[in-house]
Amino acid sequence: TEKFKRLKNEGNDFVKMGEYEEAVNKYSECMKLNTEECTVYTNRALCYLKLYKYEEAKRDCDHVLQIEDSNIKAFYRRALAYKGLQVRKKNTPGI
């Protein structure tokens, strides 16, 4: 759990600096240690949103909502992911 905390904090620091790819890597490392910790999934979803990776953000939020069906951050970020996917669909001809 000490390594998990350290990785999560490093991820949070990267988010504060706007280094979203780096943060995703740290949160992904956390998930290898603990798949039930919802905050790393909602944090990684935030990074994916910032990187316009809406499908990945949606997937992380879906995972959280299977564990905690009333997680507000997961609902909110999933809604943002859906919105991003809708906008992308509208702006991409031929889809």
Stockholm file with secondary structure:
# STOCKHOLM 1.0

chainA/1-95         TEKFKRLKNEGNDFVKMGEYEEAVNKYSECMKLNTEECTVYTNRALCYLKLYKYEEAKRDCDHVLQIEDSNIKAFYRRALAYKGLQVRKKNTPGI
#=GR chainA/1-95 SS CHHHHHHHHHHHHHHHHTCHHHHHHHHHHHHHHCSSCHHHHHHHHHHHHHTTCHHHHHHHHHHHHHHCTTCHHHHHHHHHHHHHHHHHHHHSTTC
#=GC SS_cons        CHHHHHHHHHHHHHHHHTCHHHHHHHHHHHHHHCSSCHHHHHHHHHHHHHTTCHHHHHHHHHHHHHHCTTCHHHHHHHHHHHHHHHHHHHHSTTC
//
